[in-house]
Amino acid sequence: MDKTLLFGAAYYPEYLPAERMDEDIDMMMSAGMNVVRIAESTWSTLEPEEGIFNFSYIDRVIEKTEAAGMKVIIGTPTYAVPPWLVKKDLDILVDTKDGRARYGYRQLINLLNPTYRSHAEKMIRELAAHTADKKNVIGYQIDNETKHHGNMGKEIQKLFLDYLKQKYITTDRFNDTFGLAYWSNSISSWDDLPDLKGCINGGLMSEFEKFQRSMAADFLKWQADIISDYKRPDQFITNNLGFSWKKFGTPIAHDGYSYGVQRSINFYEASQSLTLAASDIYHPTQDQLTGAEISFGGDVTRSLKDNNYLVMECQAQAFKYWTPYPGQLRLHAFSHLASGALGILYWNWHSIHCGYETYWKGLLSHDLRPNPTYYEACEIGKSWKKLGRKLCGLKKSNKVALIVDNHSMTAFEWFPIDKDLSYNDVVRWMYDSLYEMNIECDVVDINALDISKYKVIITPALYCITEEKLKILNDFVKDGGVLISSFKSFITDEYVKVFSDTQPHHLQECFGINCNQYTYPGTIRIFGYPVKYLAELLIPDKAESLAEYEHKYWGNYSGITRHKYGNGTAYYIGCYTDKSVLKDIYEKTFADASIPVPDLRWPVTIKNATSVDNTQLHFILHYSSEEREITCPYESAADLVSETSYRKGDVIRLKDWDVLILEEKTLPKQ
């Protein structure tokens, strides 16, 4: 892929009420767009009858975009199956804990079903063979927002049983690992393993969900291997990884936004078969726009392959409460680049006139005419064309890692911290506090952690952990690193069996504390702020207590501790409280790690990167409807957007929802 920023949209001419492809492409070109994504939802159009393939609309899109100098990303249409295929084999519909899915919705497929696999392979091969030699086809998106779809059918349960036999050899070892003597769940023969739909053992079901995630990742590898038989070396393979969805109570379809770790697939595992990481990132807009979802999603996706990534889907207008204020669409776009994106594609180009997503509006409204959002996209395209070479392929180098773990997330579904506090809430509490302080970080899967890259490691609610990983964290601190861990960390082994010693297991010496009780906070306060959801009653052995609980009965216990261990420092935060408290602790931790904390705070967000020219770039992203002034923190810099030069201490005036990109300049020698 060349060094051009990708700017475009998903394009569905097959959904349009009239023929207008020439007009659409002209409008895209006027907006500075250079790429479309097609085909990922249209199996019934591409193969209306078994074995009868019709790629005419794909041919037309490729031909017309090539003439316009635009690129195409082909999606394999395997996440929404045609009716004739389900009629052929009803077992294609996934069997979940709630029973068999009914046809109509997408992602209701048993990814292991042999009939589905056979026909999906034929479709993928036909599509790849038909398009791989087209010079403007730059890559393939395999499937769409892939997950395991809750599969609990006979195929996956049989494969899981085979996996258990191979891993545990004997039923005695299996029973002991998961504590199946409880409520008479132990088995004496592998043939006695019950249908897992009724299983009440959180450890065993967490192991099964891990297996489900691996099955989904294997499905992507299966598709990637097929595409690899056809694709050119310069064509990428990707998948638009979809984050968990945060609900916010509005009673409409697609209620919510991209929020945190996805329970139904492990991104790191899935990314192993991809040559380019990509994701979908959706977020609140208007007065609720903070940039945190863009930042979090970018830091997760970039960290998967320690490289640039593509935002395969992001919003243009979407719902009535996401219609962007003037300037916000531009701010969205540059914010994605600031995290290391190679470009963005809107979902979608045009609003759909019928169907489930009728009112998830695209860049064009239902009249398919230019509108204020489209005109703002034109301004983005103009800027990206001008700055593309400078902003494409930016490199990030962060010394802070925030650790995420699918397995811990699953365990908390069985053993919640609190009915109103999820694993992702804790992740975002710790991440968003960093974001608001302008401390950049990588968001790293626990299984991908390379401690040599970081000075600070943060573990939100790392509930499940192996002895090997515990030793790695222990040695990280002993060798000079700074570790910050929250409540509900290091409680169980990888089988969700609670360690039988005093918490935190294996790290008591590292943290200098012990704990064997916790409580609902009630009226507890810390630093004057309420404690919510959970308070662990920490007893400092060697650690310094940074704060005791403010409470008549729990006041003898610490809520936050700090301990010098070896050459490093370990902080333990035993309670959930206001972000201002967490930020104060962060100030101390980054001082210990010799990481400077910027004076500027959100809503002025700073993102740093190195350009392909090896110059230092600083994105100043203003997430506010107010105007404000800041002072230039750099010795000498010029804004790539306005071409205005600044010296250290100069006043920089920020408009509402503003963007500046400051490139540091070398001062002439005196």
Disulfide bonds with the S-S distance in Angstrom:
none
